[in-house]
Amino acid sequence: MCTLYKGRPYGLAEIKTKDSNDDYDSFDGVGLFTDGELHMGPFTCQTGDGKSLSFTQMTNGRPADHSF
């Protein structure tokens, strides 16, 4: 769930996914969209098995190499 700007995700967004085969690949999180991608912003989530993950910066939808 997020705001759209010119048809693309923009700003903070709630992101949920459910993998029926693996709870670890399921998550409920919040990330910052820039130009329609999880890019150059933070992301935090809780996995389906109850673990919490937080990344200081995402690059093209993946944790950046220097994020923690």
Distance bins in CASP14 RR format, pairs under 12 A and 6 or more apart:
PFRMAT RR
TARGET T0000
AUTHOR 0000-0000-0000
RMODE 2
METHOD distances of the structure
MODEL  1
1 9 0 0 0 0 1 0 0 0 0 0 0
1 11 0 0 0 0 0 1 0 0 0 0 0
1 12 0 0 0 0 1 0 0 0 0 0 0
1 13 1 0 0 1 0 0 0 0 0 0 0
1 14 1 0 1 0 0 0 0 0 0 0 0
1 15 0 0 0 0 1 0 0 0 0 0 0
1 16 0 0 0 0 1 0 0 0 0 0 0
1 28 0 0 0 0 0 1 0 0 0 0 0
1 29 0 0 0 0 0 1 0 0 0 0 0
1 30 0 0 0 0 0 1 0 0 0 0 0
1 31 0 0 0 0 0 1 0 0 0 0 0
1 33 0 0 0 0 0 1 0 0 0 0 0
2 8 0 0 0 0 1 0 0 0 0 0 0
2 9 1 0 1 0 0 0 0 0 0 0 0
2 10 1 0 0 1 0 0 0 0 0 0 0
2 11 1 0 0 1 0 0 0 0 0 0 0
2 12 1 0 0 1 0 0 0 0 0 0 0
2 13 1 1 0 0 0 0 0 0 0 0 0
2 14 1 0 0 1 0 0 0 0 0 0 0
2 15 0 0 0 0 1 0 0 0 0 0 0
2 16 0 0 0 0 0 1 0 0 0 0 0
2 29 0 0 0 0 0 1 0 0 0 0 0
2 30 0 0 0 0 1 0 0 0 0 0 0
2 31 0 0 0 0 1 0 0 0 0 0 0
2 32 0 0 0 0 1 0 0 0 0 0 0
2 33 1 0 0 1 0 0 0 0 0 0 0
2 34 0 0 0 0 0 1 0 0 0 0 0
2 36 0 0 0 0 1 0 0 0 0 0 0
2 37 0 0 0 0 0 1 0 0 0 0 0
2 38 0 0 0 0 0 1 0 0 0 0 0
3 9 1 0 0 1 0 0 0 0 0 0 0
3 10 1 0 1 0 0 0 0 0 0 0 0
3 11 1 0 0 1 0 0 0 0 0 0 0
3 12 1 0 0 1 0 0 0 0 0 0 0
3 13 1 0 0 1 0 0 0 0 0 0 0
3 14 0 0 0 0 0 1 0 0 0 0 0
3 32 0 0 0 0 0 1 0 0 0 0 0
3 33 0 0 0 0 1 0 0 0 0 0 0
3 36 0 0 0 0 0 1 0 0 0 0 0
4 10 1 0 0 1 0 0 0 0 0 0 0
4 11 0 0 0 0 1 0 0 0 0 0 0
4 13 0 0 0 0 1 0 0 0 0 0 0
4 33 0 0 0 0 1 0 0 0 0 0 0
4 36 0 0 0 0 1 0 0 0 0 0 0
5 11 0 0 0 0 1 0 0 0 0 0 0
5 13 0 0 0 0 0 1 0 0 0 0 0
5 33 0 0 0 0 1 0 0 0 0 0 0
5 34 0 0 0 0 0 1 0 0 0 0 0
5 35 0 0 0 0 1 0 0 0 0 0 0
5 36 0 0 0 0 1 0 0 0 0 0 0
6 35 0 0 0 0 1 0 0 0 0 0 0
6 36 0 0 0 0 1 0 0 0 0 0 0
7 33 0 0 0 0 0 1 0 0 0 0 0
7 35 0 0 0 0 0 1 0 0 0 0 0
7 36 0 0 0 0 1 0 0 0 0 0 0
8 33 1 0 0 1 0 0 0 0 0 0 0
8 34 0 0 0 0 1 0 0 0 0 0 0
8 35 1 0 0 1 0 0 0 0 0 0 0
8 36 1 0 1 0 0 0 0 0 0 0 0
8 37 0 0 0 0 1 0 0 0 0 0 0
8 39 0 0 0 0 0 1 0 0 0 0 0
9 15 0 0 0 0 1 0 0 0 0 0 0
9 31 0 0 0 0 1 0 0 0 0 0 0
9 32 0 0 0 0 1 0 0 0 0 0 0
9 33 1 0 1 0 0 0 0 0 0 0 0
9 34 0 0 0 0 1 0 0 0 0 0 0
9 35 0 0 0 0 1 0 0 0 0 0 0
9 36 1 0 1 0 0 0 0 0 0 0 0
9 37 1 0 0 1 0 0 0 0 0 0 0
9 38 0 0 0 0 1 0 0 0 0 0 0
9 39 0 0 0 0 0 1 0 0 0 0 0
9 61 0 0 0 0 0 1 0 0 0 0 0
10 31 0 0 0 0 0 1 0 0 0 0 0
10 32 0 0 0 0 1 0 0 0 0 0 0
10 33 1 0 1 0 0 0 0 0 0 0 0
10 34 1 0 0 1 0 0 0 0 0 0 0
10 35 1 0 0 1 0 0 0 0 0 0 0
10 36 1 0 0 1 0 0 0 0 0 0 0
10 37 0 0 0 0 0 1 0 0 0 0 0
10 38 0 0 0 0 0 1 0 0 0 0 0
10 39 0 0 0 0 0 1 0 0 0 0 0
11 30 0 0 0 0 0 1 0 0 0 0 0
11 31 0 0 0 0 1 0 0 0 0 0 0
11 32 1 0 1 0 0 0 0 0 0 0 0
11 33 1 0 1 0 0 0 0 0 0 0 0
11 34 1 0 0 1 0 0 0 0 0 0 0
11 35 0 0 0 0 0 1 0 0 0 0 0
11 36 0 0 0 0 1 0 0 0 0 0 0
11 37 0 0 0 0 0 1 0 0 0 0 0
11 38 0 0 0 0 0 1 0 0 0 0 0
11 39 0 0 0 0 0 1 0 0 0 0 0
11 40 0 0 0 0 0 1 0 0 0 0 0
11 41 0 0 0 0 1 0 0 0 0 0 0
11 42 0 0 0 0 0 1 0 0 0 0 0
11 43 0 0 0 0 0 1 0 0 0 0 0
12 29 0 0 0 0 0 1 0 0 0 0 0
12 30 1 0 0 1 0 0 0 0 0 0 0
12 31 1 0 0 1 0 0 0 0 0 0 0
12 32 1 0 1 0 0 0 0 0 0 0 0
12 33 1 0 0 1 0 0 0 0 0 0 0
12 34 0 0 0 0 0 1 0 0 0 0 0
12 38 0 0 0 0 0 1 0 0 0 0 0
12 41 0 0 0 0 0 1 0 0 0 0 0
12 42 0 0 0 0 1 0 0 0 0 0 0
12 43 0 0 0 0 0 1 0 0 0 0 0
12 44 0 0 0 0 0 1 0 0 0 0 0
13 28 0 0 0 0 0 1 0 0 0 0 0
13 29 0 0 0 0 1 0 0 0 0 0 0
13 30 1 0 0 1 0 0 0 0 0 0 0
13 31 1 0 1 0 0 0 0 0 0 0 0
13 32 1 0 0 1 0 0 0 0 0 0 0
13 33 1 0 1 0 0 0 0 0 0 0 0
13 34 0 0 0 0 0 1 0 0 0 0 0
13 36 0 0 0 0 1 0 0 0 0 0 0
13 37 0 0 0 0 0 1 0 0 0 0 0
13 38 0 0 0 0 1 0 0 0 0 0 0
13 41 0 0 0 0 0 1 0 0 0 0 0
13 42 0 0 0 0 0 1 0 0 0 0 0
13 43 0 0 0 0 1 0 0 0 0 0 0
13 44 0 0 0 0 0 1 0 0 0 0 0
13 45 0 0 0 0 0 1 0 0 0 0 0
13 58 0 0 0 0 0 1 0 0 0 0 0
13 61 0 0 0 0 0 1 0 0 0 0 0
14 27 0 0 0 0 0 1 0 0 0 0 0
14 28 1 0 0 1 0 0 0 0 0 0 0
14 29 1 0 0 1 0 0 0 0 0 0 0
14 30 1 0 1 0 0 0 0 0 0 0 0
14 31 0 0 0 0 1 0 0 0 0 0 0
14 32 0 0 0 0 0 1 0 0 0 0 0
14 33 0 0 0 0 0 1 0 0 0 0 0
14 43 0 0 0 0 0 1 0 0 0 0 0
14 44 0 0 0 0 0 1 0 0 0 0 0
14 45 0 0 0 0 1 0 0 0 0 0 0
14 46 0 0 0 0 0 1 0 0 0 0 0
15 26 0 0 0 0 0 1 0 0 0 0 0
15 27 1 0 0 1 0 0 0 0 0 0 0
15 28 1 0 0 1 0 0 0 0 0 0 0
15 29 1 0 1 0 0 0 0 0 0 0 0
15 30 1 0 0 1 0 0 0 0 0 0 0
15 31 1 0 0 1 0 0 0 0 0 0 0
15 32 0 0 0 0 0 1 0 0 0 0 0
15 33 0 0 0 0 1 0 0 0 0 0 0
15 38 0 0 0 0 1 0 0 0 0 0 0
15 43 0 0 0 0 1 0 0 0 0 0 0
15 44 0 0 0 0 0 1 0 0 0 0 0
15 45 1 0 0 1 0 0 0 0 0 0 0
15 46 0 0 0 0 0 1 0 0 0 0 0
15 58 0 0 0 0 0 1 0 0 0 0 0
15 61 0 0 0 0 0 1 0 0 0 0 0
16 26 0 0 0 0 1 0 0 0 0 0 0
16 27 1 0 0 1 0 0 0 0 0 0 0
16 28 1 0 1 0 0 0 0 0 0 0 0
16 29 1 0 0 1 0 0 0 0 0 0 0
16 30 0 0 0 0 0 1 0 0 0 0 0
16 31 0 0 0 0 0 1 0 0 0 0 0
16 45 0 0 0 0 1 0 0 0 0 0 0
16 46 0 0 0 0 0 1 0 0 0 0 0
16 47 0 0 0 0 0 1 0 0 0 0 0
16 48 0 0 0 0 0 1 0 0 0 0 0
17 23 0 0 0 0 0 1 0 0 0 0 0
17 24 0 0 0 0 0 1 0 0 0 0 0
17 25 1 0 0 1 0 0 0 0 0 0 0
17 26 1 0 0 1 0 0 0 0 0 0 0
17 27 1 0 1 0 0 0 0 0 0 0 0
17 28 0 0 0 0 1 0 0 0 0 0 0
17 29 0 0 0 0 1 0 0 0 0 0 0
17 45 0 0 0 0 1 0 0 0 0 0 0
17 46 0 0 0 0 0 1 0 0 0 0 0
17 47 0 0 0 0 0 1 0 0 0 0 0
17 48 0 0 0 0 1 0 0 0 0 0 0
18 24 0 0 0 0 0 1 0 0 0 0 0
18 25 0 0 0 0 1 0 0 0 0 0 0
18 26 1 0 1 0 0 0 0 0 0 0 0
18 27 0 0 0 0 1 0 0 0 0 0 0
18 28 0 0 0 0 1 0 0 0 0 0 0
18 47 0 0 0 0 0 1 0 0 0 0 0
18 48 0 0 0 0 1 0 0 0 0 0 0
19 25 1 1 0 0 0 0 0 0 0 0 0
19 26 1 0 1 0 0 0 0 0 0 0 0
19 27 0 0 0 0 1 0 0 0 0 0 0
19 47 0 0 0 0 1 0 0 0 0 0 0
19 48 0 0 0 0 1 0 0 0 0 0 0
19 49 0 0 0 0 0 1 0 0 0 0 0
20 26 0 0 0 0 1 0 0 0 0 0 0
20 48 0 0 0 0 0 1 0 0 0 0 0
22 47 0 0 0 0 1 0 0 0 0 0 0
22 48 0 0 0 0 1 0 0 0 0 0 0
22 49 0 0 0 0 1 0 0 0 0 0 0
23 46 0 0 0 0 0 1 0 0 0 0 0
23 47 1 0 0 1 0 0 0 0 0 0 0
23 48 1 0 1 0 0 0 0 0 0 0 0
23 49 1 0 1 0 0 0 0 0 0 0 0
23 50 1 0 0 1 0 0 0 0 0 0 0
23 51 0 0 0 0 1 0 0 0 0 0 0
24 45 0 0 0 0 0 1 0 0 0 0 0
24 46 0 0 0 0 0 1 0 0 0 0 0
24 47 1 0 1 0 0 0 0 0 0 0 0
24 48 1 0 0 1 0 0 0 0 0 0 0
24 49 1 0 1 0 0 0 0 0 0 0 0
24 50 0 0 0 0 1 0 0 0 0 0 0
24 51 1 0 0 1 0 0 0 0 0 0 0
24 53 0 0 0 0 0 1 0 0 0 0 0
25 45 0 0 0 0 0 1 0 0 0 0 0
25 47 1 0 0 1 0 0 0 0 0 0 0
25 48 0 0 0 0 1 0 0 0 0 0 0
25 49 0 0 0 0 1 0 0 0 0 0 0
25 51 0 0 0 0 0 1 0 0 0 0 0
26 45 0 0 0 0 1 0 0 0 0 0 0
26 46 0 0 0 0 1 0 0 0 0 0 0
26 47 1 0 0 1 0 0 0 0 0 0 0
26 48 1 0 1 0 0 0 0 0 0 0 0
26 49 0 0 0 0 1 0 0 0 0 0 0
26 50 0 0 0 0 1 0 0 0 0 0 0
26 51 0 0 0 0 0 1 0 0 0 0 0
27 43 0 0 0 0 1 0 0 0 0 0 0
27 44 0 0 0 0 1 0 0 0 0 0 0
27 45 1 0 1 0 0 0 0 0 0 0 0
27 46 1 0 0 1 0 0 0 0 0 0 0
27 47 1 0 1 0 0 0 0 0 0 0 0
27 48 1 0 0 1 0 0 0 0 0 0 0
27 49 0 0 0 0 1 0 0 0 0 0 0
27 50 0 0 0 0 1 0 0 0 0 0 0
27 51 0 0 0 0 1 0 0 0 0 0 0
27 52 0 0 0 0 1 0 0 0 0 0 0
27 53 1 0 0 1 0 0 0 0 0 0 0
27 54 0 0 0 0 0 1 0 0 0 0 0
28 43 0 0 0 0 0 1 0 0 0 0 0
28 44 0 0 0 0 0 1 0 0 0 0 0
28 45 1 0 0 1 0 0 0 0 0 0 0
28 46 1 0 1 0 0 0 0 0 0 0 0
28 47 0 0 0 0 1 0 0 0 0 0 0
28 48 1 0 0 1 0 0 0 0 0 0 0
28 50 0 0 0 0 1 0 0 0 0 0 0
28 51 0 0 0 0 0 1 0 0 0 0 0
28 52 0 0 0 0 0 1 0 0 0 0 0
28 53 0 0 0 0 0 1 0 0 0 0 0
29 38 0 0 0 0 0 1 0 0 0 0 0
29 42 0 0 0 0 0 1 0 0 0 0 0
29 43 1 0 0 1 0 0 0 0 0 0 0
29 44 1 0 0 1 0 0 0 0 0 0 0
29 45 1 1 0 0 0 0 0 0 0 0 0
29 46 1 0 0 1 0 0 0 0 0 0 0
29 47 0 0 0 0 1 0 0 0 0 0 0
29 48 0 0 0 0 0 1 0 0 0 0 0
29 52 0 0 0 0 1 0 0 0 0 0 0
29 53 0 0 0 0 1 0 0 0 0 0 0
29 54 0 0 0 0 1 0 0 0 0 0 0
29 55 0 0 0 0 0 1 0 0 0 0 0
29 58 0 0 0 0 0 1 0 0 0 0 0
30 38 0 0 0 0 0 1 0 0 0 0 0
30 41 0 0 0 0 0 1 0 0 0 0 0
30 42 0 0 0 0 1 0 0 0 0 0 0
30 43 1 0 0 1 0 0 0 0 0 0 0
30 44 1 0 1 0 0 0 0 0 0 0 0
30 45 1 0 0 1 0 0 0 0 0 0 0
30 46 0 0 0 0 0 1 0 0 0 0 0
30 52 0 0 0 0 0 1 0 0 0 0 0
30 53 0 0 0 0 0 1 0 0 0 0 0
30 54 0 0 0 0 1 0 0 0 0 0 0
30 55 0 0 0 0 0 1 0 0 0 0 0
30 58 0 0 0 0 0 1 0 0 0 0 0
31 37 0 0 0 0 0 1 0 0 0 0 0
31 38 1 0 0 1 0 0 0 0 0 0 0
31 39 0 0 0 0 0 1 0 0 0 0 0
31 40 0 0 0 0 0 1 0 0 0 0 0
31 41 1 0 0 1 0 0 0 0 0 0 0
31 42 1 0 0 1 0 0 0 0 0 0 0
31 43 1 0 1 0 0 0 0 0 0 0 0
31 44 1 0 0 1 0 0 0 0 0 0 0
31 45 0 0 0 0 1 0 0 0 0 0 0
31 53 0 0 0 0 0 1 0 0 0 0 0
31 54 0 0 0 0 0 1 0 0 0 0 0
31 55 0 0 0 0 1 0 0 0 0 0 0
31 56 0 0 0 0 0 1 0 0 0 0 0
31 57 0 0 0 0 0 1 0 0 0 0 0
31 58 1 0 0 1 0 0 0 0 0 0 0
31 61 0 0 0 0 1 0 0 0 0 0 0
31 63 0 0 0 0 0 1 0 0 0 0 0
32 38 1 0 0 1 0 0 0 0 0 0 0
32 39 0 0 0 0 1 0 0 0 0 0 0
32 40 1 0 0 1 0 0 0 0 0 0 0
32 41 1 0 1 0 0 0 0 0 0 0 0
32 42 1 0 1 0 0 0 0 0 0 0 0
32 43 1 0 0 1 0 0 0 0 0 0 0
32 44 0 0 0 0 0 1 0 0 0 0 0
32 55 0 0 0 0 0 1 0 0 0 0 0
32 56 0 0 0 0 0 1 0 0 0 0 0
32 57 0 0 0 0 1 0 0 0 0 0 0
32 58 1 0 0 1 0 0 0 0 0 0 0
32 61 0 0 0 0 0 1 0 0 0 0 0
33 39 1 0 0 1 0 0 0 0 0 0 0
33 40 0 0 0 0 1 0 0 0 0 0 0
33 41 0 0 0 0 1 0 0 0 0 0 0
33 42 0 0 0 0 0 1 0 0 0 0 0
33 43 0 0 0 0 0 1 0 0 0 0 0
33 58 0 0 0 0 1 0 0 0 0 0 0
33 61 0 0 0 0 1 0 0 0 0 0 0
34 40 1 0 1 0 0 0 0 0 0 0 0
34 41 1 0 0 1 0 0 0 0 0 0 0
34 42 0 0 0 0 0 1 0 0 0 0 0
34 43 0 0 0 0 0 1 0 0 0 0 0
34 57 0 0 0 0 0 1 0 0 0 0 0
34 58 0 0 0 0 1 0 0 0 0 0 0
34 59 0 0 0 0 0 1 0 0 0 0 0
34 60 0 0 0 0 0 1 0 0 0 0 0
34 61 0 0 0 0 0 1 0 0 0 0 0
35 41 0 0 0 0 0 1 0 0 0 0 0
35 60 0 0 0 0 0 1 0 0 0 0 0
35 61 0 0 0 0 0 1 0 0 0 0 0
36 58 0 0 0 0 0 1 0 0 0 0 0
36 60 0 0 0 0 0 1 0 0 0 0 0
36 61 0 0 0 0 0 1 0 0 0 0 0
37 43 0 0 0 0 0 1 0 0 0 0 0
37 58 0 0 0 0 1 0 0 0 0 0 0
37 59 0 0 0 0 1 0 0 0 0 0 0
37 60 1 0 0 1 0 0 0 0 0 0 0
37 61 1 0 0 1 0 0 0 0 0 0 0
37 62 0 0 0 0 0 1 0 0 0 0 0
38 44 0 0 0 0 0 1 0 0 0 0 0
38 45 0 0 0 0 0 1 0 0 0 0 0
38 55 0 0 0 0 1 0 0 0 0 0 0
38 57 0 0 0 0 1 0 0 0 0 0 0
38 58 1 0 1 0 0 0 0 0 0 0 0
38 59 0 0 0 0 1 0 0 0 0 0 0
38 60 1 0 0 1 0 0 0 0 0 0 0
38 61 1 1 0 0 0 0 0 0 0 0 0
38 62 0 0 0 0 1 0 0 0 0 0 0
38 63 0 0 0 0 1 0 0 0 0 0 0
38 64 0 0 0 0 0 1 0 0 0 0 0
38 67 0 0 0 0 0 1 0 0 0 0 0
39 55 0 0 0 0 0 1 0 0 0 0 0
39 57 0 0 0 0 1 0 0 0 0 0 0
39 58 1 0 0 1 0 0 0 0 0 0 0
39 59 1 0 0 1 0 0 0 0 0 0 0
39 60 1 0 1 0 0 0 0 0 0 0 0
39 61 1 0 0 1 0 0 0 0 0 0 0
39 62 0 0 0 0 1 0 0 0 0 0 0
39 63 0 0 0 0 0 1 0 0 0 0 0
39 64 0 0 0 0 1 0 0 0 0 0 0
40 55 0 0 0 0 0 1 0 0 0 0 0
40 56 0 0 0 0 0 1 0 0 0 0 0
40 57 1 0 0 1 0 0 0 0 0 0 0
40 58 1 0 0 1 0 0 0 0 0 0 0
40 59 1 0 0 1 0 0 0 0 0 0 0
40 60 0 0 0 0 1 0 0 0 0 0 0
40 61 0 0 0 0 0 1 0 0 0 0 0
40 64 0 0 0 0 1 0 0 0 0 0 0
40 67 0 0 0 0 0 1 0 0 0 0 0
41 54 0 0 0 0 0 1 0 0 0 0 0
41 55 0 0 0 0 1 0 0 0 0 0 0
41 56 1 0 0 1 0 0 0 0 0 0 0
41 57 1 0 1 0 0 0 0 0 0 0 0
41 58 1 0 1 0 0 0 0 0 0 0 0
41 59 0 0 0 0 1 0 0 0 0 0 0
41 60 0 0 0 0 0 1 0 0 0 0 0
41 61 0 0 0 0 1 0 0 0 0 0 0
41 62 0 0 0 0 0 1 0 0 0 0 0
41 63 0 0 0 0 0 1 0 0 0 0 0
41 64 0 0 0 0 1 0 0 0 0 0 0
41 67 0 0 0 0 1 0 0 0 0 0 0
42 53 0 0 0 0 0 1 0 0 0 0 0
42 54 1 0 0 1 0 0 0 0 0 0 0
42 55 1 0 0 1 0 0 0 0 0 0 0
42 56 1 0 1 0 0 0 0 0 0 0 0
42 57 1 0 0 1 0 0 0 0 0 0 0
42 58 1 0 0 1 0 0 0 0 0 0 0
42 59 0 0 0 0 0 1 0 0 0 0 0
42 61 0 0 0 0 0 1 0 0 0 0 0
42 63 0 0 0 0 0 1 0 0 0 0 0
42 64 0 0 0 0 0 1 0 0 0 0 0
42 67 0 0 0 0 1 0 0 0 0 0 0
42 68 0 0 0 0 0 1 0 0 0 0 0
43 52 0 0 0 0 0 1 0 0 0 0 0
43 53 0 0 0 0 1 0 0 0 0 0 0
43 54 1 0 0 1 0 0 0 0 0 0 0
43 55 1 0 1 0 0 0 0 0 0 0 0
43 56 0 0 0 0 1 0 0 0 0 0 0
43 57 0 0 0 0 1 0 0 0 0 0 0
43 58 1 0 1 0 0 0 0 0 0 0 0
43 59 0 0 0 0 0 1 0 0 0 0 0
43 61 0 0 0 0 1 0 0 0 0 0 0
43 62 0 0 0 0 1 0 0 0 0 0 0
43 63 1 0 0 1 0 0 0 0 0 0 0
43 64 0 0 0 0 0 1 0 0 0 0 0
43 67 0 0 0 0 1 0 0 0 0 0 0
44 51 0 0 0 0 0 1 0 0 0 0 0
44 52 1 0 0 1 0 0 0 0 0 0 0
44 53 1 0 0 1 0 0 0 0 0 0 0
44 54 1 0 1 0 0 0 0 0 0 0 0
44 55 1 0 0 1 0 0 0 0 0 0 0
44 56 0 0 0 0 1 0 0 0 0 0 0
44 57 0 0 0 0 0 1 0 0 0 0 0
44 58 0 0 0 0 0 1 0 0 0 0 0
44 63 0 0 0 0 0 1 0 0 0 0 0
44 67 0 0 0 0 0 1 0 0 0 0 0
45 51 0 0 0 0 1 0 0 0 0 0 0
45 52 1 0 0 1 0 0 0 0 0 0 0
45 53 1 0 1 0 0 0 0 0 0 0 0
45 54 1 0 0 1 0 0 0 0 0 0 0
45 55 0 0 0 0 1 0 0 0 0 0 0
45 58 0 0 0 0 0 1 0 0 0 0 0
45 63 0 0 0 0 0 1 0 0 0 0 0
46 52 1 0 1 0 0 0 0 0 0 0 0
46 53 1 0 0 1 0 0 0 0 0 0 0
46 54 0 0 0 0 1 0 0 0 0 0 0
47 53 1 0 0 1 0 0 0 0 0 0 0
47 54 0 0 0 0 0 1 0 0 0 0 0
53 63 0 0 0 0 1 0 0 0 0 0 0
53 67 0 0 0 0 0 1 0 0 0 0 0
53 68 0 0 0 0 0 1 0 0 0 0 0
54 63 0 0 0 0 1 0 0 0 0 0 0
54 67 0 0 0 0 1 0 0 0 0 0 0
54 68 0 0 0 0 1 0 0 0 0 0 0
55 61 0 0 0 0 1 0 0 0 0 0 0
55 62 0 0 0 0 1 0 0 0 0 0 0
55 63 1 0 1 0 0 0 0 0 0 0 0
55 64 1 0 0 1 0 0 0 0 0 0 0
55 65 0 0 0 0 0 1 0 0 0 0 0
55 66 0 0 0 0 0 1 0 0 0 0 0
55 67 1 0 1 0 0 0 0 0 0 0 0
55 68 1 0 0 1 0 0 0 0 0 0 0
56 63 0 0 0 0 1 0 0 0 0 0 0
56 64 1 0 0 1 0 0 0 0 0 0 0
56 65 0 0 0 0 0 1 0 0 0 0 0
56 66 0 0 0 0 1 0 0 0 0 0 0
56 67 1 0 1 0 0 0 0 0 0 0 0
56 68 1 0 1 0 0 0 0 0 0 0 0
57 63 1 0 0 1 0 0 0 0 0 0 0
57 64 1 0 1 0 0 0 0 0 0 0 0
57 65 0 0 0 0 1 0 0 0 0 0 0
57 66 1 0 0 1 0 0 0 0 0 0 0
57 67 1 0 1 0 0 0 0 0 0 0 0
57 68 0 0 0 0 1 0 0 0 0 0 0
58 64 1 0 0 1 0 0 0 0 0 0 0
58 65 0 0 0 0 0 1 0 0 0 0 0
58 66 0 0 0 0 0 1 0 0 0 0 0
58 67 1 0 0 1 0 0 0 0 0 0 0
59 65 1 0 0 1 0 0 0 0 0 0 0
59 66 0 0 0 0 1 0 0 0 0 0 0
59 67 0 0 0 0 1 0 0 0 0 0 0
61 67 0 0 0 0 0 1 0 0 0 0 0
END
